[in-house]
Every structure is written in structure tokens, then in C-alpha cells.
Amino acid sequence: MLLRGGTPVLPADAVRAMTTDQLTPAQKAHGGLGHDFFAGRSWGFCQAVLDSGAYGWDGGLGSSWLVDPNHDLVVIVLTQRLFESPEAPEVHRDIQAAAYAALA
């Protein structure tokens, strides 16, 4: 529903709100989960929005998902390992990188 920009179940205007930056520069300046938390990303409704146009969420309980409409790509990673920092573990980043590499 998000990748295609909406459906009868999830209207297009809701998708736009969820997948676009909703924070002001002043809000970002207050930080997030550490120094430079908002470098290269912001916050839509319910998920992180990356400067590249991709969006998704890294859940601290072992899951992450990423949607990149510019590459028609969805990556979902499910593990049973708690995150040890605000950033997704290396295995999550490696799987996302492998998905992008597979497109080339």
C-alpha cells in the first residue's frame, strides 16, 4: 500500500503524510536518539523518512523494514536480537545493502 502510493484501504493523502518529512528544522535541532540522529533522515507519520526518498522503521526488538519507491524495493528483516544502539545492527544494514546490490 505504501510503495504503490495508496489503495482503497489506505488513501493516497495518508500515504503522502506518512512518507514525507513532518518535522521542522527547529524540531530536528532538538535531536532524537543521540547526536546527529536526524542526519540524512526525518520523521513522517509512523516511520523514518530518509533524504533519499526511502522510508521505513528499525524496531529495537529485532526487526526492520525499508521501502524505496525510487527502486521499487521493499526489504524486511526479522531477527530475534535486541538492538544494542539506536542504529540497526550490521546484519540489517548488510541485508539492505545486498538487496540494493541485487538491483544492479
Secondary structure as GFF3:
##gff-version 3
##sequence-region A 1 104
A	DSSP	alpha_helix	12	18	.	.	.	ID=ss1
A	DSSP	alpha_helix	25	29	.	.	.	ID=ss2
A	DSSP	beta_strand	41	43	.	.	.	ID=ss3
A	DSSP	beta_strand	48	50	.	.	.	ID=ss4
A	DSSP	beta_strand	55	59	.	.	.	ID=ss5
A	DSSP	beta_strand	63	68	.	.	.	ID=ss6
A	DSSP	beta_strand	73	78	.	.	.	ID=ss7
A	DSSP	alpha_helix	90	103	.	.	.	ID=ss8
###
